[in-house]
Amino acid sequence: MVVLEDLRQIVGDRVTASPTELYCYSSDASLVGGMPDYVVLPKSTTEVAQILCLASEFEVSVTARGAGTGLAGGAVPVKGGIVLDMSGMNRIIEIDDDNLLVVVEPGIVLDKLNEALEPHGFFFPPDPGSSAMCTIGGLISNNGSGMRCVKYGTCRNYVLDLEVVLADGHIINTGSKMLKSSAGYDLTRLMIGAEGTLGVITEIVLKIIPLPETRKLVIASFETAETAGKAVIKTFSSGIIPSACEILDRTTIQVLKRCDPDLLIPDDDVVLFEVDGTMSSVDESAQRIVDVCATLASSIRIASGKSEMDEIWAARRLVGAAVSRLDPAKSRVYVGEDAGVPLKQIPNLIKRVQEISDEFDVPAMKYGHIGDGNLHVALFIDVMDKSQWKRLMHAADKIHRAAIDLGGTVSCEHGIGRAKAQYMDDQCGPALDTMRAIKAALDPKDILNPGKLGL
């Protein structure tokens, strides 16, 4: 109880060891579980630093957590210890549109940030499906991206500076407010995607960009998902870079139409191409996509206007949660859901996933950010049937290994956490030893989010 009393000295009543409250922090959306010993809600960098000094002294594990929307167990305290709930550090400190930047705390929710930026005519482009819930700190810790990453890139492209508390409580800044810098090691990028294993992010400087004047959506359907993949490759090879490029296979379409029977999307495998920019450039790009894909598509058209676009994108965001509409006896299990391959290998990955689904008799929805090679695979089973669990895990393993075999990755944006740690040796090879050396140098007592990333 010494640690608990010391934590109370730092944060007052913003700490708990109540079993019922601890349970709420024992999981995320993955299958990974782990019970913390304490949950602390810091309000300042100073408090975080004092907590880490204490944790270092007593060699207590510390796991930073945002909204808990992760899908790989990244914020789950698999070795107990302290969970730092960063959601209370949620201020927008400064909007400096003259310098194209915003300064925020890690607990700010993504949609809330963009709502604040909109009156200034700016936005922060990364756009994951969880944007209404996920925090900026969690997004950066996993290098999240979402639907706009085709044109705009991932979080990594927008982080200028991070205030980070290291394992021993020391506070550093990894960058500056400059849009570019060539001063020493790029510590900012080192922290992005590190999932809290190297330090706790307490303040963030983000680059922001002007909102586009307008958008248009091209809806193309194809006889097979493989053909859809070929159409995407053809589109990019012709020099067209859409702002978003999403695939929804026919199983996914069935799910969405169970939710909204009036949704104007064909029943085949569908690719959504969004283009943005000026009125003239958007009109030209949309028509070029229609022309390029016409020979491969079963049908292709441009959405009628903003209302239809918003309806379709809202449906796209529901995919992950809507699967139960297809079969109420089955539930989605988040495994094998974030594979990625080089663009030209997309048709092969789609084919491999379908073969794996058929081999193990585990239904799969295939959807996701096909424009950058990121395929989300939603596997669903009757969770009360042990034999289906066994088949599910075999199928997920094969999907991960198929992505690696095709020169890809087991995670494009959801992170490695604990759920995919077993694949890090195969994907990273000797580079994993270098990561372990960095981890040992910055966190010699292994207190920061231990048990993650295969380290």
C-alpha positions in Angstrom: 0.0 0.0 0.0 3.1 2.3 0.1 2.8 3.0 -3.6 -0.9 3.8 -3.3 -0.3 6.3 -0.5 2.5 7.9 -2.5 0.3 8.1 -5.6 -2.4 9.9 -3.4 0.3 12.4 -2.4 0.8 13.2 -6.1 -2.8 13.2 -7.5 -5.1 13.2 -4.5 -8.3 11.3 -5.1 -7.6 10.7 -8.8 -6.2 7.3 -8.0 -8.1 4.0 -7.4 -7.3 0.5 -6.4 -11.0 -0.6 -6.3 -11.4 -4.0 -8.1 -14.5 -2.9 -9.9 -12.8 0.2 -11.3 -9.6 -1.7 -12.1 -11.6 -4.2 -14.1 -12.7 -1.4 -16.5 -9.0 -1.0 -17.5 -8.2 -4.7 -17.9 -8.9 -4.9 -21.7 -9.5 -3.1 -24.9 -11.3 -4.4 -28.1 -8.8 -7.2 -28.5 -8.6 -10.6 -26.7 -5.7 -9.4 -24.6 -6.4 -9.0 -20.8 -4.5 -7.8 -17.8 -5.5 -6.4 -14.4 -3.8 -3.2 -13.2 -3.0 -2.7 -9.5 -3.7 1.1 -9.7 -5.4 3.5 -12.1 -4.3 7.1 -11.9 -5.8 10.1 -13.8 -3.0 12.7 -14.1 -3.8 16.3 -15.0 -0.3 17.7 -15.8 3.1 16.8 -17.1 4.5 17.4 -13.6 2.2 14.8 -12.2 3.1 12.2 -14.8 6.8 12.9 -14.1 6.3 12.4 -10.4 4.4 9.2 -11.0 7.2 7.8 -13.2 9.8 8.7 -10.7 7.8 6.7 -8.1 7.3 3.8 -10.5 11.0 3.7 -11.3 11.9 3.7 -7.6 9.6 0.8 -6.8 10.0 -0.9 -10.3 6.3 -0.8 -10.9 5.0 -1.1 -14.5 3.3 1.9 -16.1 0.9 1.6 -19.0 -0.5 4.8 -20.6 -4.0 4.6 -21.9 -6.2 6.9 -23.9 -9.8 5.9 -24.8 -9.2 2.2 -24.8 -10.3 1.8 -28.4 -7.2 -0.2 -29.4 -7.4 -3.5 -31.1 -4.1 -5.2 -30.2 -3.9 -5.0 -26.4 -1.5 -2.0 -26.6 -3.0 -0.2 -23.6 -3.7 -3.4 -21.5 -1.5 -3.7 -18.4 -0.4 -7.3 -19.0 2.1 -7.2 -16.1 -0.2 -5.2 -13.7 1.1 -2.0 -12.1 -0.2 1.5 -12.9 -2.5 2.5 -15.7 -2.2 6.2 -16.5 -5.6 7.2 -17.8 -4.5 10.2 -20.0 -8.1 11.2 -21.0 -8.2 14.0 -18.4 -5.3 15.8 -20.1 -7.5 16.9 -23.0 -6.9 20.6 -23.6 -6.2 22.3 -26.9 -3.4 24.6 -25.7 -3.0 26.7 -28.9 -4.3 27.0 -32.4 -1.7 28.8 -34.5 -3.0 28.8 -38.0 -0.4 31.4 -39.1 2.3 28.8 -38.4 0.1 25.9 -39.6 0.1 24.1 -36.2 -1.9 23.3 -33.1 -0.6 22.4 -29.6 -2.7 19.8 -27.7 -2.6 17.4 -24.8 -2.8 13.7 -25.5 -6.3 13.1 -24.2 -8.1 15.3 -26.8 -10.5 13.2 -28.9 -9.8 13.4 -32.7 -13.2 14.6 -33.7 -13.2 17.3 -31.0 -9.9 18.6 -32.4 -11.2 18.8 -35.9 -14.4 20.5 -34.7 -12.2 23.2 -33.1 -10.0 23.6 -36.2 -12.9 23.8 -38.7 -13.8 27.5 -38.0 -10.2 28.3 -38.7 -10.4 26.6 -42.1 -8.0 23.8 -41.1 -8.0 20.1 -40.2 -5.8 17.3 -38.9 -6.1 14.7 -41.7 -5.8 11.2 -40.1 -9.3 9.7 -40.1 -9.7 6.3 -38.4 -13.1 4.7 -38.0 -12.9 5.4 -34.2 -12.4 9.2 -34.7 -15.4 10.0 -32.5 -13.7 8.2 -29.5 -10.0 7.8 -30.0 -7.5 10.2 -28.4 -4.7 11.9 -30.2 -2.1 10.4 -27.8 -3.3 6.9 -28.6 -3.5 7.6 -32.3 0.1 8.8 -32.3 1.3 5.9 -30.2 0.1 3.5 -32.8 0.9 5.7 -35.8 -2.8 5.5 -36.8 -4.2 6.8 -40.0 -7.6 5.8 -41.4 -9.3 6.6 -44.7 -7.5 9.8 -45.8 -4.0 8.3 -45.5 -3.8 7.6 -49.3 -3.4 11.2 -50.1 -2.5 12.8 -46.7 -0.3 10.2 -45.0 -0.4 8.9 -41.4 0.1 10.5 -38.0 3.9 10.4 -38.5 3.6 13.0 -41.3 2.0 15.6 -38.9 3.8 15.4 -35.6 6.4 18.2 -35.2 7.2 17.9 -31.5 6.4 15.7 -28.5 6.8 16.5 -24.8 7.6 13.1 -23.4 8.2 11.9 -19.8 10.9 9.2 -19.8 10.9 6.1 -17.6 13.0 7.8 -14.9 10.7 10.9 -14.8 12.9 13.2 -16.9 11.0 15.4 -19.4 12.2 15.9 -22.9 11.0 17.6 -26.1 11.7 15.6 -29.2 11.3 18.3 -31.9 10.2 21.9 -32.3 7.5 24.0 -33.9 9.5 24.1 -37.1 7.9 22.5 -40.2 11.3 20.9 -40.8 14.5 20.3 -38.9 17.7 18.4 -39.4 19.1 18.6 -35.9 20.2 15.2 -34.6 18.3 12.0 -34.2 14.6 12.0 -35.1 13.3 11.3 -31.6 9.8 12.4 -32.6 9.4 9.5 -35.0 11.1 7.1 -32.6 8.2 7.8 -30.1 5.5 7.6 -32.8 4.3 4.0 -33.0 6.2 3.0 -29.9 3.0 2.3 -28.0 4.2 3.9 -24.8 7.2 1.6 -24.4 9.8 4.4 -24.6 8.0 7.3 -22.8 4.7 8.8 -21.9 3.5 11.6 -24.3 2.1 14.6 -22.4 2.0 17.4 -25.0 1.9 17.4 -28.9 2.6 19.9 -31.6 0.8 18.9 -34.8 1.0 20.3 -38.3 -2.4 21.2 -39.7 -3.5 21.9 -43.3 -6.3 23.9 -45.0 -9.6 22.2 -45.5 -10.2 21.3 -49.2 -12.7 23.4 -51.1 -14.9 20.4 -52.1 -15.1 16.6 -52.4 -16.6 14.0 -54.8 -17.2 10.3 -54.4 -16.9 7.7 -57.1 -18.7 4.4 -56.4 -17.4 1.5 -58.5 -18.6 -2.2 -58.2 -16.7 -5.3 -59.4 -17.5 -8.9 -60.0 -14.8 -10.0 -57.6 -12.7 -8.3 -54.9 -9.6 -9.3 -56.8 -10.8 -7.3 -59.8 -11.4 -4.4 -57.5 -7.8 -4.6 -56.4 -6.6 -4.5 -60.0 -8.8 -1.4 -60.6 -7.1 0.4 -57.7 -3.7 -0.4 -59.0 -4.7 0.8 -62.5 -6.1 4.0 -61.0 -2.9 4.8 -59.1 -0.7 3.9 -62.1 -2.5 6.4 -64.2 -1.4 9.2 -61.8 -4.6 9.7 -59.9 -4.2 10.0 -56.1 -7.6 10.0 -54.4 -8.0 11.4 -50.9 -9.6 8.1 -49.8 -9.8 4.7 -51.5 -11.8 2.1 -49.6 -12.9 -1.5 -50.5 -16.2 -3.1 -49.2 -16.6 -6.7 -50.2 -20.0 -8.1 -50.9 -20.3 -9.6 -47.4 -19.7 -6.2 -46.0 -22.3 -4.7 -48.3 -24.8 -7.3 -47.1 -24.1 -6.2 -43.5 -24.5 -2.5 -44.3 -27.8 -3.1 -46.1 -29.1 -4.9 -43.1 -28.5 -1.7 -41.2 -29.8 0.6 -43.9 -31.8 -1.1 -46.7 -32.0 2.2 -48.6 -28.3 2.6 -48.9 -27.4 3.2 -52.6 -24.5 0.8 -53.0 -24.4 -2.1 -55.5 -24.4 -5.7 -54.1 -21.0 -6.6 -55.7 -17.6 -5.8 -54.3 -17.3 -2.1 -54.1 -14.5 0.5 -54.1 -15.1 4.0 -52.9 -12.8 6.6 -54.5 -13.0 10.1 -52.9 -11.2 13.0 -54.4 -10.9 16.5 -52.9 -9.5 19.9 -53.9 -10.8 22.8 -56.0 -14.1 22.5 -57.9 -12.4 22.1 -61.3 -9.7 19.6 -60.1 -12.3 17.5 -58.3 -14.5 17.3 -61.4 -11.6 16.3 -63.6 -10.2 13.7 -61.1 -13.6 12.0 -60.6 -14.2 11.7 -64.3 -10.7 10.3 -64.9 -11.4 7.6 -62.3 -14.6 6.7 -64.0 -12.8 6.5 -67.4 -9.9 4.4 -66.0 -12.0 1.9 -64.1 -14.8 1.6 -66.7 -13.4 -1.5 -68.4 -13.0 -3.4 -65.2 -16.1 -2.3 -63.3 -19.6 -3.9 -63.3 -21.0 -0.4 -62.6 -19.5 3.0 -61.8 -21.0 6.4 -61.0 -20.3 9.6 -59.2 -22.4 10.2 -56.0 -25.1 12.7 -56.4 -23.9 15.2 -53.8 -22.8 15.8 -50.2 -25.8 14.2 -48.6 -25.3 10.9 -50.4 -21.5 11.0 -49.7 -22.1 11.6 -46.0 -24.5 8.7 -45.8 -22.1 6.3 -47.5 -19.2 7.3 -45.3 -21.3 7.1 -42.2 -22.2 3.5 -43.2 -18.5 2.7 -43.9 -17.7 3.8 -40.3 -20.3 1.3 -38.9 -18.8 -1.8 -40.6 -16.8 -3.0 -37.6 -19.8 -2.8 -35.2 -22.5 -4.0 -37.7 -21.4 -7.5 -38.4 -23.9 -9.1 -36.0 -26.7 -8.0 -38.3 -25.5 -10.6 -40.8 -25.8 -13.5 -38.3 -26.9 -12.6 -34.7 -25.5 -15.9 -33.5 -21.9 -14.8 -34.4 -19.7 -12.1 -33.1 -16.7 -10.3 -34.6 -13.4 -11.2 -33.0 -10.5 -8.7 -33.6 -7.7 -11.0 -34.9 -6.0 -10.9 -38.3 -7.8 -7.6 -38.9 -5.0 -5.2 -40.0 -2.8 -6.8 -42.6 -1.1 -4.8 -45.3 0.9 -5.5 -48.5 2.5 -3.5 -51.2 -0.1 -2.1 -53.6 0.6 -4.6 -56.5 0.1 -7.5 -54.0 -3.5 -6.4 -53.0 -5.2 -8.8 -55.4 -3.1 -11.7 -54.1 -3.8 -10.8 -50.4 -7.5 -10.7 -51.1 -7.3 -14.1 -52.8 -5.3 -15.6 -50.0 -7.7 -14.3 -47.3 -10.7 -15.8 -49.2 -8.9 -19.1 -49.5 -8.1 -19.1 -45.7 -11.7 -18.2 -44.9 -12.9 -21.1 -47.0 -10.3 -23.5 -45.6 -11.3 -23.0 -42.0 -15.0 -22.3 -42.6 -14.7 -18.9 -40.8 -16.8 -16.2 -42.5 -14.8 -13.0 -43.3 -15.7 -9.5 -44.3 -13.0 -7.8 -46.3 -12.9 -4.0 -46.2 -10.5 -1.2 -45.5 -8.0 1.2 -46.9 -7.2 -0.6 -50.1 -5.5 2.5 -51.6 -2.5 2.0 -49.4 -2.5 -1.8 -49.3 -4.3 -2.0 -45.9 -6.9 -4.7 -45.8 -9.2 -5.1 -42.7 -10.4 -8.7 -42.3 -13.4 -9.1 -40.0 -13.7 -12.7 -38.9 -16.8 -13.7 -37.0 -17.8 -16.9 -35.1 -20.2 -18.3 -32.5 -18.1 -17.4 -29.5 -19.8 -20.2 -27.4 -18.4 -22.9 -29.8 -14.9 -24.0 -28.8 -14.2 -25.6 -32.2 -14.9 -22.3 -34.0 -12.5 -20.5 -31.7 -9.8 -23.0 -32.8 -10.5 -22.5 -36.5 -10.6 -18.8 -36.0 -7.1 -18.6 -34.4 -5.7 -20.8 -37.2 -7.2 -18.6 -39.8 -5.9 -15.4 -38.2 -2.4 -16.8 -38.0 -2.5 -17.7 -41.7 -3.7 -14.2 -42.6 -0.8 -12.6 -40.7 1.7 -15.0 -42.3 0.3 -14.4 -45.7 0.8 -10.7 -45.3 4.5 -11.2 -44.3 5.0 -13.7 -47.2 3.8 -11.1 -49.7 6.3 -8.5 -48.4 3.8 -6.7 -46.1 3.0 -6.2 -42.5 0.8 -7.6 -39.7 -0.2 -4.1 -38.7 -0.7 -1.0 -40.8 -2.4 1.2 -38.2 -3.7 -0.8 -35.2 -0.4 -1.5 -33.6 1.3 -4.6 -32.4 0.6 -4.5 -28.7 0.5 -8.0 -27.2 -1.8 -9.5 -29.8 0.7 -9.6 -32.7 4.0 -9.7 -30.8 4.7 -13.2 -31.9 5.1 -12.0 -35.5 7.7 -9.3 -34.9 10.7 -11.7 -35.3 9.5 -12.9 -38.7 8.6 -9.4 -39.9 11.5 -7.4 -38.5 14.3 -9.9 -38.4 17.6 -8.5 -36.8 16.0 -5.0 -36.6 14.1 -6.3 -33.6 17.3 -6.6 -31.7 18.0 -2.9 -32.4 14.6 -2.1 -31.1 15.3 -4.1 -27.9 18.6 -2.2 -27.5 16.8 1.2 -27.7 14.2 0.0 -25.2 16.9 -1.1 -22.8 18.7 2.2 -23.1 15.6 4.4 -22.4 13.8 2.0 -20.0 16.5 -0.2 -18.4 14.0 -1.4 -15.7 11.4 -2.3 -18.3 8.6 -0.5 -16.5 7.0 1.2 -19.6 4.2 -0.9 -21.0 6.2 -4.1 -20.7 5.2 -7.3 -22.6 4.4 -5.4 -25.9 5.9 -5.3 -29.4 7.7 -8.6 -29.0 10.5 -6.7 -27.1 
